Amino acid sequence: MAIEWSLTIDCARPAKLAEFWALALGYVQAPPPVGFGSWEEWFTHCGVPEEERDQGASLSDPDGVGPRLSFLQVPEPKVVKNRVHLDVQVGGGRATPWEVRWPRVLEAVDRLTAAGATVIREYQLQGKPDHMLMADPEGNEFCVL
């Protein structure tokens, strides 16, 4: 049996970064824990001070398939290359004809750039563009395939 897991991203502005990744992945704000009508209700129940309630954000896959993503505010900035990164697989995979796949990649790159991401590098495979290495608005690297 597989173990349920989530990915936590340290950041400076949790709500803003969660907004970017919701757009990138088609995710939505995670619902509050079972038994609570809102996150505020849960925060109050758990005794989370009001000044700490904006120090995190959480996203979930609306279809319930992908892992949950959490964003936690930390004081230090990102200083080195990620050792783990996300692959945003919008193109359909390498089994999808390049003529179909690559326009999908470029559309996603345009959409994510407009939302605050930056292109770091385009990678080639057998003389054709294959995928893009990008950075989210806080500099975390990810690939668009």
ChimeraX attribute file (.defattr): number of C-alpha atoms within 10 A of each C-alpha:
attribute: neighborCount
match mode: 1-to-1
recipient: residues
	/A:1	3
	/A:2	4
	/A:3	4
	/A:4	8
	/A:5	10
	/A:6	12
	/A:7	11
	/A:8	14
	/A:9	17
	/A:10	19
	/A:11	24
	/A:12	19
	/A:13	18
	/A:14	21
	/A:15	18
	/A:16	15
	/A:17	21
	/A:18	24
	/A:19	17
	/A:20	19
	/A:21	18
	/A:22	18
	/A:23	13
	/A:24	19
	/A:25	15
	/A:26	13
	/A:27	22
	/A:28	18
	/A:29	18
	/A:30	16
	/A:31	14
	/A:32	15
	/A:33	11
	/A:34	8
	/A:35	8
	/A:36	13
	/A:37	11
	/A:38	12
	/A:39	14
	/A:40	14
	/A:41	14
	/A:42	16
	/A:43	16
	/A:44	12
	/A:45	10
	/A:46	9
	/A:47	9
	/A:48	12
	/A:49	9
	/A:50	10
	/A:51	7
	/A:52	10
	/A:53	13
	/A:54	12
	/A:55	15
	/A:56	20
	/A:57	22
	/A:58	23
	/A:59	23
	/A:60	21
	/A:61	17
	/A:62	13
	/A:63	9
	/A:64	9
	/A:65	8
	/A:66	14
	/A:67	13
	/A:68	19
	/A:69	21
	/A:70	20
	/A:71	22
	/A:72	19
	/A:73	17
	/A:74	15
	/A:75	8
	/A:76	9
	/A:77	11
	/A:78	14
	/A:79	8
	/A:80	8
	/A:81	10
	/A:82	12
	/A:83	6
	/A:84	9
	/A:85	11
	/A:86	11
	/A:87	14
	/A:88	16
	/A:89	16
	/A:90	19
	/A:91	23
	/A:92	15
	/A:93	11
	/A:94	11
	/A:95	8
	/A:96	11
	/A:97	11
	/A:98	16
	/A:99	8
	/A:100	11
	/A:101	20
	/A:102	21
	/A:103	13
	/A:104	18
	/A:105	23
	/A:106	17
	/A:107	13
	/A:108	19
	/A:109	24
	/A:110	14
	/A:111	14
	/A:112	22
	/A:113	16
	/A:114	10
	/A:115	16
	/A:116	13
	/A:117	22
	/A:118	19
	/A:119	18
	/A:120	13
	/A:121	12
	/A:122	13
	/A:123	14
	/A:124	11
	/A:125	8
	/A:126	6
	/A:127	7
	/A:128	10
	/A:129	13
	/A:130	18
	/A:131	23
	/A:132	21
	/A:133	17
	/A:134	21
	/A:135	19
	/A:136	19
	/A:137	19
	/A:138	17
	/A:139	17
	/A:140	20
	/A:141	21
	/A:142	20
	/A:143	21
	/A:144	23
	/A:145	23
